[in-house]
Amino acid sequence: MKKCIVLLVVAVFSFTGCSTMNSSTGTGLAAAGLLAGVVALAVVAANSDGYSKPYYFDDYVRENGAPAAHYTASNGDTIYSFVKPCSYSRGFEQTIVTVNANNRIENISNPQTCS
């Protein structure tokens, strides 16, 4: 949702600058719009770590199916194992997903991949 709002603000600044490009104020607004766009992209890139946060386990299950097994760690996190067969070779791919008490994903790793 935040990304949509940032993109809307960038678009408004850009269109305002482009519509009044013949005046010196229009050039300043265009530069401000460009600067706002660069800042917005920097903020979005800084918050990106491979998957969107907050990324909830329920969303992961909707996209990838049910886990094959689950375990509870000593710190209270739940560790889920997803296993699926390789499509182009014998074997399987395993994905380990660590979920905290708030149902948010803490870590995703692939100890076994299809080669």
Rosetta constraint file for C-alpha pairs under 8 A:
AtomPair CA 1 CA 5 HARMONIC 6.57 0.50
AtomPair CA 2 CA 6 HARMONIC 6.23 0.50
AtomPair CA 3 CA 7 HARMONIC 6.10 0.50
AtomPair CA 3 CA 44 HARMONIC 7.10 0.50
AtomPair CA 4 CA 8 HARMONIC 6.12 0.50
AtomPair CA 5 CA 9 HARMONIC 6.30 0.50
AtomPair CA 6 CA 10 HARMONIC 6.26 0.50
AtomPair CA 6 CA 40 HARMONIC 6.24 0.50
AtomPair CA 7 CA 11 HARMONIC 6.12 0.50
AtomPair CA 7 CA 37 HARMONIC 7.65 0.50
AtomPair CA 7 CA 40 HARMONIC 7.62 0.50
AtomPair CA 8 CA 12 HARMONIC 6.22 0.50
AtomPair CA 9 CA 13 HARMONIC 6.28 0.50
AtomPair CA 10 CA 14 HARMONIC 6.11 0.50
AtomPair CA 10 CA 33 HARMONIC 5.89 0.50
AtomPair CA 10 CA 34 HARMONIC 7.60 0.50
AtomPair CA 10 CA 36 HARMONIC 6.06 0.50
AtomPair CA 10 CA 37 HARMONIC 5.30 0.50
AtomPair CA 10 CA 40 HARMONIC 7.85 0.50
AtomPair CA 11 CA 15 HARMONIC 6.06 0.50
AtomPair CA 11 CA 33 HARMONIC 7.70 0.50
AtomPair CA 12 CA 16 HARMONIC 6.10 0.50
AtomPair CA 12 CA 33 HARMONIC 7.83 0.50
AtomPair CA 13 CA 17 HARMONIC 6.19 0.50
AtomPair CA 13 CA 29 HARMONIC 6.74 0.50
AtomPair CA 13 CA 30 HARMONIC 6.84 0.50
AtomPair CA 13 CA 32 HARMONIC 7.06 0.50
AtomPair CA 13 CA 33 HARMONIC 4.39 0.50
AtomPair CA 13 CA 34 HARMONIC 7.88 0.50
AtomPair CA 13 CA 36 HARMONIC 7.86 0.50
AtomPair CA 14 CA 18 HARMONIC 6.17 0.50
AtomPair CA 14 CA 29 HARMONIC 7.53 0.50
AtomPair CA 14 CA 30 HARMONIC 5.66 0.50
AtomPair CA 14 CA 33 HARMONIC 4.84 0.50
AtomPair CA 14 CA 34 HARMONIC 6.83 0.50
AtomPair CA 15 CA 19 HARMONIC 6.05 0.50
AtomPair CA 15 CA 30 HARMONIC 7.94 0.50
AtomPair CA 16 CA 20 HARMONIC 6.63 0.50
AtomPair CA 16 CA 26 HARMONIC 7.37 0.50
AtomPair CA 16 CA 29 HARMONIC 6.78 0.50
AtomPair CA 16 CA 30 HARMONIC 7.17 0.50
AtomPair CA 17 CA 21 HARMONIC 6.07 0.50
AtomPair CA 17 CA 26 HARMONIC 4.79 0.50
AtomPair CA 17 CA 27 HARMONIC 6.23 0.50
AtomPair CA 17 CA 28 HARMONIC 7.27 0.50
AtomPair CA 17 CA 29 HARMONIC 4.56 0.50
AtomPair CA 17 CA 30 HARMONIC 3.88 0.50
AtomPair CA 17 CA 31 HARMONIC 7.58 0.50
AtomPair CA 17 CA 33 HARMONIC 7.01 0.50
AtomPair CA 18 CA 26 HARMONIC 6.81 0.50
AtomPair CA 18 CA 27 HARMONIC 7.90 0.50
AtomPair CA 18 CA 30 HARMONIC 6.27 0.50
AtomPair CA 19 CA 26 HARMONIC 7.30 0.50
AtomPair CA 20 CA 25 HARMONIC 7.37 0.50
AtomPair CA 20 CA 26 HARMONIC 4.43 0.50
AtomPair CA 20 CA 27 HARMONIC 7.55 0.50
AtomPair CA 21 CA 25 HARMONIC 7.76 0.50
AtomPair CA 21 CA 26 HARMONIC 4.50 0.50
AtomPair CA 21 CA 27 HARMONIC 5.55 0.50
AtomPair CA 21 CA 30 HARMONIC 7.69 0.50
AtomPair CA 22 CA 26 HARMONIC 6.60 0.50
AtomPair CA 22 CA 27 HARMONIC 7.67 0.50
AtomPair CA 23 CA 27 HARMONIC 6.72 0.50
AtomPair CA 24 CA 28 HARMONIC 6.41 0.50
AtomPair CA 25 CA 29 HARMONIC 6.19 0.50
AtomPair CA 26 CA 30 HARMONIC 6.08 0.50
AtomPair CA 27 CA 31 HARMONIC 6.18 0.50
AtomPair CA 28 CA 32 HARMONIC 6.11 0.50
AtomPair CA 29 CA 33 HARMONIC 6.03 0.50
AtomPair CA 30 CA 34 HARMONIC 6.17 0.50
AtomPair CA 31 CA 35 HARMONIC 6.09 0.50
AtomPair CA 32 CA 36 HARMONIC 6.04 0.50
AtomPair CA 33 CA 37 HARMONIC 6.15 0.50
AtomPair CA 34 CA 38 HARMONIC 6.30 0.50
AtomPair CA 35 CA 39 HARMONIC 6.20 0.50
AtomPair CA 36 CA 40 HARMONIC 6.02 0.50
AtomPair CA 37 CA 41 HARMONIC 6.17 0.50
AtomPair CA 38 CA 42 HARMONIC 6.18 0.50
AtomPair CA 39 CA 43 HARMONIC 6.22 0.50
AtomPair CA 40 CA 44 HARMONIC 6.21 0.50
AtomPair CA 41 CA 45 HARMONIC 6.00 0.50
AtomPair CA 42 CA 46 HARMONIC 6.03 0.50
AtomPair CA 43 CA 47 HARMONIC 6.39 0.50
AtomPair CA 44 CA 48 HARMONIC 6.40 0.50
AtomPair CA 48 CA 52 HARMONIC 6.50 0.50
AtomPair CA 48 CA 53 HARMONIC 7.81 0.50
AtomPair CA 51 CA 55 HARMONIC 7.09 0.50
AtomPair CA 54 CA 104 HARMONIC 6.62 0.50
AtomPair CA 54 CA 105 HARMONIC 7.87 0.50
AtomPair CA 55 CA 59 HARMONIC 7.02 0.50
AtomPair CA 55 CA 60 HARMONIC 7.70 0.50
AtomPair CA 55 CA 104 HARMONIC 5.81 0.50
AtomPair CA 55 CA 105 HARMONIC 5.93 0.50
AtomPair CA 56 CA 60 HARMONIC 6.69 0.50
AtomPair CA 56 CA 103 HARMONIC 5.76 0.50
AtomPair CA 56 CA 104 HARMONIC 4.42 0.50
AtomPair CA 56 CA 105 HARMONIC 5.80 0.50
AtomPair CA 57 CA 61 HARMONIC 6.24 0.50
AtomPair CA 57 CA 99 HARMONIC 6.84 0.50
AtomPair CA 57 CA 103 HARMONIC 5.72 0.50
AtomPair CA 57 CA 104 HARMONIC 5.83 0.50
AtomPair CA 57 CA 105 HARMONIC 5.89 0.50
AtomPair CA 58 CA 62 HARMONIC 6.27 0.50
AtomPair CA 58 CA 103 HARMONIC 7.73 0.50
AtomPair CA 59 CA 63 HARMONIC 6.40 0.50
AtomPair CA 60 CA 64 HARMONIC 5.97 0.50
AtomPair CA 60 CA 65 HARMONIC 7.77 0.50
AtomPair CA 61 CA 65 HARMONIC 4.85 0.50
AtomPair CA 61 CA 66 HARMONIC 5.69 0.50
AtomPair CA 61 CA 67 HARMONIC 7.59 0.50
AtomPair CA 66 CA 82 HARMONIC 7.32 0.50
AtomPair CA 67 CA 80 HARMONIC 6.13 0.50
AtomPair CA 67 CA 81 HARMONIC 5.58 0.50
AtomPair CA 67 CA 82 HARMONIC 4.63 0.50
AtomPair CA 67 CA 83 HARMONIC 7.33 0.50
AtomPair CA 68 CA 80 HARMONIC 7.57 0.50
AtomPair CA 68 CA 81 HARMONIC 5.66 0.50
AtomPair CA 68 CA 82 HARMONIC 5.30 0.50
AtomPair CA 68 CA 83 HARMONIC 6.23 0.50
AtomPair CA 69 CA 80 HARMONIC 5.87 0.50
AtomPair CA 69 CA 81 HARMONIC 5.24 0.50
AtomPair CA 69 CA 82 HARMONIC 7.23 0.50
AtomPair CA 70 CA 78 HARMONIC 6.81 0.50
AtomPair CA 70 CA 79 HARMONIC 5.49 0.50
AtomPair CA 70 CA 80 HARMONIC 4.31 0.50
AtomPair CA 70 CA 81 HARMONIC 6.09 0.50
AtomPair CA 71 CA 78 HARMONIC 5.73 0.50
AtomPair CA 71 CA 79 HARMONIC 5.14 0.50
AtomPair CA 71 CA 80 HARMONIC 6.51 0.50
AtomPair CA 72 CA 76 HARMONIC 6.25 0.50
AtomPair CA 72 CA 77 HARMONIC 5.97 0.50
AtomPair CA 72 CA 78 HARMONIC 4.50 0.50
AtomPair CA 72 CA 79 HARMONIC 6.11 0.50
AtomPair CA 73 CA 77 HARMONIC 5.35 0.50
AtomPair CA 73 CA 78 HARMONIC 5.99 0.50
AtomPair CA 73 CA 79 HARMONIC 6.95 0.50
AtomPair CA 76 CA 100 HARMONIC 7.18 0.50
AtomPair CA 76 CA 101 HARMONIC 6.79 0.50
AtomPair CA 77 CA 98 HARMONIC 6.63 0.50
AtomPair CA 77 CA 99 HARMONIC 5.59 0.50
AtomPair CA 77 CA 100 HARMONIC 4.60 0.50
AtomPair CA 77 CA 101 HARMONIC 6.09 0.50
AtomPair CA 78 CA 98 HARMONIC 5.88 0.50
AtomPair CA 78 CA 99 HARMONIC 5.22 0.50
AtomPair CA 78 CA 100 HARMONIC 6.45 0.50
AtomPair CA 78 CA 101 HARMONIC 7.75 0.50
AtomPair CA 79 CA 96 HARMONIC 6.81 0.50
AtomPair CA 79 CA 97 HARMONIC 5.73 0.50
AtomPair CA 79 CA 98 HARMONIC 4.54 0.50
AtomPair CA 79 CA 99 HARMONIC 6.27 0.50
AtomPair CA 80 CA 96 HARMONIC 5.74 0.50
AtomPair CA 80 CA 97 HARMONIC 5.13 0.50
AtomPair CA 80 CA 98 HARMONIC 6.39 0.50
AtomPair CA 80 CA 99 HARMONIC 7.80 0.50
AtomPair CA 81 CA 94 HARMONIC 6.81 0.50
AtomPair CA 81 CA 95 HARMONIC 5.81 0.50
AtomPair CA 81 CA 96 HARMONIC 4.76 0.50
AtomPair CA 81 CA 97 HARMONIC 6.49 0.50
AtomPair CA 82 CA 94 HARMONIC 5.58 0.50
AtomPair CA 82 CA 95 HARMONIC 5.05 0.50
AtomPair CA 82 CA 96 HARMONIC 6.41 0.50
AtomPair CA 82 CA 97 HARMONIC 7.94 0.50
AtomPair CA 83 CA 92 HARMONIC 6.66 0.50
AtomPair CA 83 CA 93 HARMONIC 5.70 0.50
AtomPair CA 83 CA 94 HARMONIC 4.56 0.50
AtomPair CA 83 CA 95 HARMONIC 6.53 0.50
AtomPair CA 84 CA 92 HARMONIC 5.57 0.50
AtomPair CA 84 CA 93 HARMONIC 5.43 0.50
AtomPair CA 84 CA 94 HARMONIC 6.69 0.50
AtomPair CA 85 CA 90 HARMONIC 7.63 0.50
AtomPair CA 85 CA 91 HARMONIC 6.08 0.50
AtomPair CA 85 CA 92 HARMONIC 4.14 0.50
AtomPair CA 85 CA 93 HARMONIC 6.10 0.50
AtomPair CA 86 CA 90 HARMONIC 6.28 0.50
AtomPair CA 86 CA 91 HARMONIC 5.75 0.50
AtomPair CA 86 CA 92 HARMONIC 4.95 0.50
AtomPair CA 86 CA 93 HARMONIC 6.26 0.50
AtomPair CA 86 CA 114 HARMONIC 5.69 0.50
AtomPair CA 89 CA 114 HARMONIC 7.33 0.50
AtomPair CA 89 CA 115 HARMONIC 7.78 0.50
AtomPair CA 91 CA 114 HARMONIC 7.05 0.50
AtomPair CA 92 CA 112 HARMONIC 7.24 0.50
AtomPair CA 92 CA 113 HARMONIC 6.92 0.50
AtomPair CA 92 CA 114 HARMONIC 6.34 0.50
AtomPair CA 93 CA 110 HARMONIC 7.57 0.50
AtomPair CA 93 CA 112 HARMONIC 5.15 0.50
AtomPair CA 93 CA 113 HARMONIC 4.49 0.50
AtomPair CA 93 CA 114 HARMONIC 5.58 0.50
AtomPair CA 94 CA 110 HARMONIC 5.83 0.50
AtomPair CA 94 CA 111 HARMONIC 6.29 0.50
AtomPair CA 94 CA 112 HARMONIC 4.97 0.50
AtomPair CA 94 CA 113 HARMONIC 6.42 0.50
AtomPair CA 95 CA 108 HARMONIC 6.99 0.50
AtomPair CA 95 CA 109 HARMONIC 5.72 0.50
AtomPair CA 95 CA 110 HARMONIC 4.51 0.50
AtomPair CA 95 CA 111 HARMONIC 6.69 0.50
AtomPair CA 95 CA 112 HARMONIC 7.24 0.50
AtomPair CA 96 CA 108 HARMONIC 5.74 0.50
AtomPair CA 96 CA 109 HARMONIC 5.20 0.50
AtomPair CA 96 CA 110 HARMONIC 6.17 0.50
AtomPair CA 96 CA 111 HARMONIC 7.48 0.50
AtomPair CA 97 CA 105 HARMONIC 6.93 0.50
AtomPair CA 97 CA 106 HARMONIC 7.64 0.50
AtomPair CA 97 CA 107 HARMONIC 5.82 0.50
AtomPair CA 97 CA 108 HARMONIC 4.60 0.50
AtomPair CA 97 CA 109 HARMONIC 6.61 0.50
AtomPair CA 98 CA 105 HARMONIC 5.87 0.50
AtomPair CA 98 CA 106 HARMONIC 5.45 0.50
AtomPair CA 98 CA 107 HARMONIC 5.11 0.50
AtomPair CA 98 CA 108 HARMONIC 6.47 0.50
AtomPair CA 99 CA 103 HARMONIC 5.75 0.50
AtomPair CA 99 CA 104 HARMONIC 5.49 0.50
AtomPair CA 99 CA 105 HARMONIC 4.44 0.50
AtomPair CA 99 CA 106 HARMONIC 5.50 0.50
AtomPair CA 99 CA 107 HARMONIC 7.31 0.50
AtomPair CA 100 CA 104 HARMONIC 5.61 0.50
AtomPair CA 100 CA 105 HARMONIC 6.45 0.50
AtomPair CA 100 CA 106 HARMONIC 6.44 0.50
